[in-house]
Amino acid sequence: MSAQSTTVLVLAGGDSPERDVSLDSARGIAEALRESGYRVLIADPARPEVAPGEDGTEVFRGAAIDAEPPELDDEPFAARAEFARVLTGSRAYGVDVVFNALHGGAGEDGTLQAVMEYLGIPFTGSGALASGVAMDKSLSKRIAAAAGVPVARGERFERSALSSGTLEQTVRETLRLPVVVKPNAQGSSVGLSVVEDFGALDAAAAKAFEVDRAILVEEYIAGREITQACLEGAPDLPLMEIRPKSGLYDYFHKYQKGGSEYLVPAPLEPAVAAAIAHSARATFEALGLAVYARIDLRLDEQGRHFLLEANTLPGMTAASLVPKACAAAGISYAELVDRIVKRSLAR
């Protein structure tokens, strides 16, 4: 199927805290697809009243990534139900494949993927099961560890652990400070804190529980942030090192211009780079991921690396890491997007 005969429905926005990032990703994806000759429709699952159309002006109106994640409606289910009806009628729009440009929440955790699989709608990226497993940081790390990938020591907690007081007790007994406290199934460092004193633990946990029903507390790995972009059908992409200008590589440093420096290829000893790339590939395969993904790791001062997380729908903004890694390998943004569509349709 040629680009000229293919209609792609790009999903933008959604109802997760990463909504603003998704809108920026989707806008770039839509432009790149049109550049390659595809017919492109755009829809926002959080705004099903805006019918899928080639003119994305209404969907992207006012879209911008602020320094903090947006505050969203706590009851998104009515919009989701209405959007499910939009997907059911996608054939009426001539849709051949859905390009899922959502980040976080139901758009990335396998929920929407399961709906599209049930309806028989082709879509980009990993399937429902792999998406759900990868989004669950605790579960995905256990699976990766079983495949030989190094992971930091950590504990998963439900909200009841905070109210009962067992969270601090368990952390004291099993982990060493400092620790990272983050939502178990969220991206873009939303709700993440580094805790160096037990007095700050409950507040950090409460912050993470604001955006997820479960949290992950794990030992903080001091060192360098390394990421591996994965693209099926392409040679190994170069590793990238991320150096935030100050503090953590958090939401602000990820999406605000000048917040971080990116070194690609990462300045690493060949043996260290090979070991990290091997762990990234092992994680991709162990989790059953498909088409494209990004694997994030930390490298400590002793040259040991540890898996942070696997991203099944990594950012595709101009500042995002997968496009940067591909560009360093000679793959343009438009070619990357085209490859993702064709690889997904070939599954």
Secondary structure as a PSIPRED ss2 file (coil, helix, strand):
# PSIPRED VFORMAT (PSIPRED V4.0)

   1 M C   1.000  0.000  0.000
   2 S C   1.000  0.000  0.000
   3 A H   0.000  1.000  0.000
   4 Q H   0.000  1.000  0.000
   5 S H   0.000  1.000  0.000
   6 T C   1.000  0.000  0.000
   7 T E   0.000  0.000  1.000
   8 V E   0.000  0.000  1.000
   9 L E   0.000  0.000  1.000
  10 V E   0.000  0.000  1.000
  11 L E   0.000  0.000  1.000
  12 A C   1.000  0.000  0.000
  13 G C   1.000  0.000  0.000
  14 G C   1.000  0.000  0.000
  15 D C   1.000  0.000  0.000
  16 S C   1.000  0.000  0.000
  17 P C   1.000  0.000  0.000
  18 E C   1.000  0.000  0.000
  19 R H   0.000  1.000  0.000
  20 D H   0.000  1.000  0.000
  21 V H   0.000  1.000  0.000
  22 S H   0.000  1.000  0.000
  23 L H   0.000  1.000  0.000
  24 D H   0.000  1.000  0.000
  25 S H   0.000  1.000  0.000
  26 A H   0.000  1.000  0.000
  27 R H   0.000  1.000  0.000
  28 G H   0.000  1.000  0.000
  29 I H   0.000  1.000  0.000
  30 A H   0.000  1.000  0.000
  31 E H   0.000  1.000  0.000
  32 A H   0.000  1.000  0.000
  33 L H   0.000  1.000  0.000
  34 R H   0.000  1.000  0.000
  35 E H   0.000  1.000  0.000
  36 S C   1.000  0.000  0.000
  37 G C   1.000  0.000  0.000
  38 Y C   1.000  0.000  0.000
  39 R E   0.000  0.000  1.000
  40 V E   0.000  0.000  1.000
  41 L E   0.000  0.000  1.000
  42 I E   0.000  0.000  1.000
  43 A E   0.000  0.000  1.000
  44 D C   1.000  0.000  0.000
  45 P C   1.000  0.000  0.000
  46 A C   1.000  0.000  0.000
  47 R C   1.000  0.000  0.000
  48 P C   1.000  0.000  0.000
  49 E C   1.000  0.000  0.000
  50 V C   1.000  0.000  0.000
  51 A C   1.000  0.000  0.000
  52 P C   1.000  0.000  0.000
  53 G E   0.000  0.000  1.000
  54 E C   1.000  0.000  0.000
  55 D C   1.000  0.000  0.000
  56 G C   1.000  0.000  0.000
  57 T H   0.000  1.000  0.000
  58 E H   0.000  1.000  0.000
  59 V H   0.000  1.000  0.000
  60 F H   0.000  1.000  0.000
  61 R C   1.000  0.000  0.000
  62 G C   1.000  0.000  0.000
  63 A C   1.000  0.000  0.000
  64 A C   1.000  0.000  0.000
  65 I C   1.000  0.000  0.000
  66 D C   1.000  0.000  0.000
  67 A C   1.000  0.000  0.000
  68 E C   1.000  0.000  0.000
  69 P C   1.000  0.000  0.000
  70 P C   1.000  0.000  0.000
  71 E C   1.000  0.000  0.000
  72 L C   1.000  0.000  0.000
  73 D C   1.000  0.000  0.000
  74 D C   1.000  0.000  0.000
  75 E C   1.000  0.000  0.000
  76 P C   1.000  0.000  0.000
  77 F H   0.000  1.000  0.000
  78 A H   0.000  1.000  0.000
  79 A H   0.000  1.000  0.000
  80 R H   0.000  1.000  0.000
  81 A H   0.000  1.000  0.000
  82 E H   0.000  1.000  0.000
  83 F H   0.000  1.000  0.000
  84 A H   0.000  1.000  0.000
  85 R H   0.000  1.000  0.000
  86 V H   0.000  1.000  0.000
  87 L H   0.000  1.000  0.000
  88 T H   0.000  1.000  0.000
  89 G C   1.000  0.000  0.000
  90 S H   0.000  1.000  0.000
  91 R H   0.000  1.000  0.000
  92 A H   0.000  1.000  0.000
  93 Y H   0.000  1.000  0.000
  94 G C   1.000  0.000  0.000
  95 V C   1.000  0.000  0.000
  96 D C   1.000  0.000  0.000
  97 V E   0.000  0.000  1.000
  98 V E   0.000  0.000  1.000
  99 F E   0.000  0.000  1.000
 100 N E   0.000  0.000  1.000
 101 A C   1.000  0.000  0.000
 102 L C   1.000  0.000  0.000
 103 H C   1.000  0.000  0.000
 104 G C   1.000  0.000  0.000
 105 G H   0.000  1.000  0.000
 106 A H   0.000  1.000  0.000
 107 G H   0.000  1.000  0.000
 108 E H   0.000  1.000  0.000
 109 D C   1.000  0.000  0.000
 110 G C   1.000  0.000  0.000
 111 T H   0.000  1.000  0.000
 112 L H   0.000  1.000  0.000
 113 Q H   0.000  1.000  0.000
 114 A H   0.000  1.000  0.000
 115 V H   0.000  1.000  0.000
 116 M H   0.000  1.000  0.000
 117 E H   0.000  1.000  0.000
 118 Y H   0.000  1.000  0.000
 119 L H   0.000  1.000  0.000
 120 G C   1.000  0.000  0.000
 121 I C   1.000  0.000  0.000
 122 P C   1.000  0.000  0.000
 123 F E   0.000  0.000  1.000
 124 T C   1.000  0.000  0.000
 125 G C   1.000  0.000  0.000
 126 S C   1.000  0.000  0.000
 127 G C   1.000  0.000  0.000
 128 A H   0.000  1.000  0.000
 129 L H   0.000  1.000  0.000
 130 A H   0.000  1.000  0.000
 131 S H   0.000  1.000  0.000
 132 G H   0.000  1.000  0.000
 133 V H   0.000  1.000  0.000
 134 A H   0.000  1.000  0.000
 135 M H   0.000  1.000  0.000
 136 D C   1.000  0.000  0.000
 137 K H   0.000  1.000  0.000
 138 S H   0.000  1.000  0.000
 139 L H   0.000  1.000  0.000
 140 S H   0.000  1.000  0.000
 141 K H   0.000  1.000  0.000
 142 R H   0.000  1.000  0.000
 143 I H   0.000  1.000  0.000
 144 A H   0.000  1.000  0.000
 145 A H   0.000  1.000  0.000
 146 A H   0.000  1.000  0.000
 147 A C   1.000  0.000  0.000
 148 G C   1.000  0.000  0.000
 149 V C   1.000  0.000  0.000
 150 P C   1.000  0.000  0.000
 151 V E   0.000  0.000  1.000
 152 A C   1.000  0.000  0.000
 153 R C   1.000  0.000  0.000
 154 G E   0.000  0.000  1.000
 155 E E   0.000  0.000  1.000
 156 R E   0.000  0.000  1.000
 157 F E   0.000  0.000  1.000
 158 E E   0.000  0.000  1.000
 159 R C   1.000  0.000  0.000
 160 S H   0.000  1.000  0.000
 161 A H   0.000  1.000  0.000
 162 L H   0.000  1.000  0.000
 163 S H   0.000  1.000  0.000
 164 S H   0.000  1.000  0.000
 165 G C   1.000  0.000  0.000
 166 T H   0.000  1.000  0.000
 167 L H   0.000  1.000  0.000
 168 E H   0.000  1.000  0.000
 169 Q H   0.000  1.000  0.000
 170 T H   0.000  1.000  0.000
 171 V H   0.000  1.000  0.000
 172 R H   0.000  1.000  0.000
 173 E H   0.000  1.000  0.000
 174 T H   0.000  1.000  0.000
 175 L C   1.000  0.000  0.000
 176 R C   1.000  0.000  0.000
 177 L C   1.000  0.000  0.000
 178 P C   1.000  0.000  0.000
 179 V E   0.000  0.000  1.000
 180 V E   0.000  0.000  1.000
 181 V E   0.000  0.000  1.000
 182 K E   0.000  0.000  1.000
 183 P E   0.000  0.000  1.000
 184 N C   1.000  0.000  0.000
 185 A C   1.000  0.000  0.000
 186 Q C   1.000  0.000  0.000
 187 G C   1.000  0.000  0.000
 188 S C   1.000  0.000  0.000
 189 S C   1.000  0.000  0.000
 190 V C   1.000  0.000  0.000
 191 G C   1.000  0.000  0.000
 192 L C   1.000  0.000  0.000
 193 S E   0.000  0.000  1.000
 194 V E   0.000  0.000  1.000
 195 V E   0.000  0.000  1.000
 196 E C   1.000  0.000  0.000
 197 D C   1.000  0.000  0.000
 198 F H   0.000  1.000  0.000
 199 G H   0.000  1.000  0.000
 200 A H   0.000  1.000  0.000
 201 L H   0.000  1.000  0.000
 202 D H   0.000  1.000  0.000
 203 A H   0.000  1.000  0.000
 204 A H   0.000  1.000  0.000
 205 A H   0.000  1.000  0.000
 206 A H   0.000  1.000  0.000
 207 K H   0.000  1.000  0.000
 208 A H   0.000  1.000  0.000
 209 F H   0.000  1.000  0.000
 210 E C   1.000  0.000  0.000
 211 V C   1.000  0.000  0.000
 212 D C   1.000  0.000  0.000
 213 R C   1.000  0.000  0.000
 214 A E   0.000  0.000  1.000
 215 I E   0.000  0.000  1.000
 216 L E   0.000  0.000  1.000
 217 V E   0.000  0.000  1.000
 218 E E   0.000  0.000  1.000
 219 E E   0.000  0.000  1.000
 220 Y C   1.000  0.000  0.000
 221 I C   1.000  0.000  0.000
 222 A C   1.000  0.000  0.000
 223 G C   1.000  0.000  0.000
 224 R E   0.000  0.000  1.000
 225 E E   0.000  0.000  1.000
 226 I E   0.000  0.000  1.000
 227 T E   0.000  0.000  1.000
 228 Q E   0.000  0.000  1.000
 229 A E   0.000  0.000  1.000
 230 C E   0.000  0.000  1.000
 231 L E   0.000  0.000  1.000
 232 E C   1.000  0.000  0.000
 233 G C   1.000  0.000  0.000
 234 A C   1.000  0.000  0.000
 235 P C   1.000  0.000  0.000
 236 D C   1.000  0.000  0.000
 237 L C   1.000  0.000  0.000
 238 P C   1.000  0.000  0.000
 239 L C   1.000  0.000  0.000
 240 M E   0.000  0.000  1.000
 241 E E   0.000  0.000  1.000
 242 I E   0.000  0.000  1.000
 243 R E   0.000  0.000  1.000
 244 P E   0.000  0.000  1.000
 245 K C   1.000  0.000  0.000
 246 S C   1.000  0.000  0.000
 247 G C   1.000  0.000  0.000
 248 L C   1.000  0.000  0.000
 249 Y C   1.000  0.000  0.000
 250 D C   1.000  0.000  0.000
 251 Y H   0.000  1.000  0.000
 252 F H   0.000  1.000  0.000
 253 H H   0.000  1.000  0.000
 254 K H   0.000  1.000  0.000
 255 Y H   0.000  1.000  0.000
 256 Q C   1.000  0.000  0.000
 257 K C   1.000  0.000  0.000
 258 G C   1.000  0.000  0.000
 259 G C   1.000  0.000  0.000
 260 S E   0.000  0.000  1.000
 261 E E   0.000  0.000  1.000
 262 Y E   0.000  0.000  1.000
 263 L E   0.000  0.000  1.000
 264 V C   1.000  0.000  0.000
 265 P C   1.000  0.000  0.000
 266 A C   1.000  0.000  0.000
 267 P C   1.000  0.000  0.000
 268 L C   1.000  0.000  0.000
 269 E C   1.000  0.000  0.000
 270 P H   0.000  1.000  0.000
 271 A H   0.000  1.000  0.000
 272 V H   0.000  1.000  0.000
 273 A H   0.000  1.000  0.000
 274 A H   0.000  1.000  0.000
 275 A H   0.000  1.000  0.000
 276 I H   0.000  1.000  0.000
 277 A H   0.000  1.000  0.000
 278 H H   0.000  1.000  0.000
 279 S H   0.000  1.000  0.000
 280 A H   0.000  1.000  0.000
 281 R H   0.000  1.000  0.000
 282 A H   0.000  1.000  0.000
 283 T H   0.000  1.000  0.000
 284 F H   0.000  1.000  0.000
 285 E H   0.000  1.000  0.000
 286 A H   0.000  1.000  0.000
 287 L C   1.000  0.000  0.000
 288 G C   1.000  0.000  0.000
 289 L C   1.000  0.000  0.000
 290 A C   1.000  0.000  0.000
 291 V C   1.000  0.000  0.000
 292 Y E   0.000  0.000  1.000
 293 A E   0.000  0.000  1.000
 294 R E   0.000  0.000  1.000
 295 I E   0.000  0.000  1.000
 296 D E   0.000  0.000  1.000
 297 L E   0.000  0.000  1.000
 298 R E   0.000  0.000  1.000
 299 L E   0.000  0.000  1.000
 300 D C   1.000  0.000  0.000
 301 E C   1.000  0.000  0.000
 302 Q C   1.000  0.000  0.000
 303 G C   1.000  0.000  0.000
 304 R C   1.000  0.000  0.000
 305 H E   0.000  0.000  1.000
 306 F E   0.000  0.000  1.000
 307 L E   0.000  0.000  1.000
 308 L E   0.000  0.000  1.000
 309 E E   0.000  0.000  1.000
 310 A E   0.000  0.000  1.000
 311 N E   0.000  0.000  1.000
 312 T C   1.000  0.000  0.000
 313 L C   1.000  0.000  0.000
 314 P C   1.000  0.000  0.000
 315 G C   1.000  0.000  0.000
 316 M C   1.000  0.000  0.000
 317 T C   1.000  0.000  0.000
 318 A C   1.000  0.000  0.000
 319 A C   1.000  0.000  0.000
 320 S C   1.000  0.000  0.000
 321 L H   0.000  1.000  0.000
 322 V H   0.000  1.000  0.000
 323 P H   0.000  1.000  0.000
 324 K H   0.000  1.000  0.000
 325 A H   0.000  1.000  0.000
 326 C H   0.000  1.000  0.000
 327 A H   0.000  1.000  0.000
 328 A H   0.000  1.000  0.000
 329 A C   1.000  0.000  0.000
 330 G C   1.000  0.000  0.000
 331 I C   1.000  0.000  0.000
 332 S C   1.000  0.000  0.000
 333 Y H   0.000  1.000  0.000
 334 A H   0.000  1.000  0.000
 335 E H   0.000  1.000  0.000
 336 L H   0.000  1.000  0.000
 337 V H   0.000  1.000  0.000
 338 D H   0.000  1.000  0.000
 339 R H   0.000  1.000  0.000
 340 I H   0.000  1.000  0.000
 341 V H   0.000  1.000  0.000
 342 K H   0.000  1.000  0.000
 343 R H   0.000  1.000  0.000
 344 S H   0.000  1.000  0.000
 345 L H   0.000  1.000  0.000
 346 A C   1.000  0.000  0.000
 347 R C   1.000  0.000  0.000
